[in-house]
Amino acid sequence: MCYQNYGAPVADGVTDNHICQSSISSWQSPAFHVDTAMISDGWNASGDFITVTAYMKGVQVGKSFRYKLTTTAKTLDFSGNGWGDYSELVIHPSPGGSFVIYTLQVN
């Protein structure tokens, strides 16, 4: 879980609002894909959003913007996104936002 105002001073002394992310990578196989993910906002009942990006060996193969979240967990369906297989899935919250991952259904 990422939480509000989480960040670190960078060289210019400004806190980076995008420092928090989650990265899911393949380990025993060269690639995978996520069918569904159960995710919620960490604390903001009115909702933040997440951006999900898929990579295959460092090359971006898919991106979806603004999956809106609330503090009630919901299932996001990635099965029809057309990304194919990938080796890494990166999830960023909206600036200053938060998210909690409960489950991932991975193939």
C-alpha atoms as one frame of an Amber mdcrd trajectory, in Angstrom:
protein
   0.000   0.000   0.000   1.184   3.494  -0.831  -0.018   6.297   1.393  -0.640
  10.039   1.181   2.377  12.316   0.829   4.699   9.312   0.531   7.766  10.447
  -1.302  11.335  11.514  -0.906  13.194  14.723  -1.577  14.950  14.578  -4.918
  17.955  16.641  -5.931  15.853  19.807  -6.286  14.306  19.342  -2.804  10.794
  18.714  -4.175   8.874  15.642  -3.021   8.193  13.226  -5.876   4.461  12.311
  -5.927   5.117   9.372  -8.284   7.647   7.521  -6.137   5.194   4.811  -5.100
   4.460   1.954  -7.503   4.013  -1.783  -7.619   5.880  -3.973 -10.074   4.933
  -7.589 -10.744   7.473  -9.593 -12.758   7.682 -13.109 -14.145  10.014 -15.381
 -12.279   9.924 -18.985 -13.469   8.474 -18.370 -16.918   9.559 -15.891 -19.586
   6.121 -14.213 -19.647   2.682 -14.102 -18.029  -0.539 -12.146 -18.170  -2.963
 -10.992 -15.506  -6.606 -11.856 -16.156  -8.069  -9.994 -13.165  -6.926  -7.992
 -10.164  -8.877  -7.111  -7.021  -7.741  -3.609  -6.020  -9.002  -0.735  -3.858
  -7.991   2.785  -2.959  -6.023   2.831   0.290  -7.811   5.632   2.134  -9.695
   8.012  -0.152 -13.385   7.010  -0.278 -14.040   9.442  -3.142 -11.443   7.585
  -5.139  -8.087   7.922  -6.770  -7.011   6.115  -9.909  -4.209   3.832 -11.016
  -2.304   3.577 -14.264  -1.283   0.081 -15.360   1.589  -0.490 -17.801   2.756
  -3.821 -19.273   6.307  -4.498 -20.504   7.921  -7.364 -22.380  11.660  -7.464
 -21.625  11.721  -3.695 -21.057   9.588  -2.743 -24.077   6.156  -1.282 -23.338
   3.407  -3.491 -24.819   0.292  -2.065 -23.159  -1.029   0.774 -21.054  -4.390
   1.702 -19.561  -5.103   4.996 -17.830  -7.353   5.851 -14.953  -8.855   2.791
 -13.484 -10.928   4.673 -10.890 -10.796   3.246  -7.367 -12.712   3.629  -4.106
 -12.036   2.099  -0.684 -14.337  -0.778  -1.639 -12.302  -3.447  -3.425 -13.309
  -4.106  -7.011 -12.182  -6.555  -9.639 -10.494  -5.111 -12.723 -10.642  -7.305
 -15.826  -7.456  -7.223 -17.919  -8.282 -10.322 -19.980  -9.612  -8.408 -23.000
  -6.974  -5.688 -23.201  -5.103  -7.263 -26.122  -1.678  -6.902 -24.498  -0.756
 -10.554 -24.932   1.954 -11.875 -22.631   4.394  -9.631 -20.784   7.296  -9.965
 -18.385   6.431  -7.046 -16.066   3.279  -5.236 -14.950   3.720  -1.829 -13.264
   0.945  -0.083 -11.310   1.192   3.625 -10.391  -1.334   5.466  -8.205  -2.556
   8.940  -9.092  -0.228  11.649  -7.710  -0.359  11.484  -3.920  -2.798   8.573
  -4.180  -2.844   5.070  -2.788  -3.882   1.556  -3.715  -4.089  -1.903  -2.181
  -3.775  -5.111  -4.240  -5.767  -7.982  -2.737  -5.550 -10.664  -5.414  -4.194
 -11.247  -8.914  -5.359 -13.992 -11.233  -2.299 -14.742 -13.346  -1.759 -17.085
 -16.299
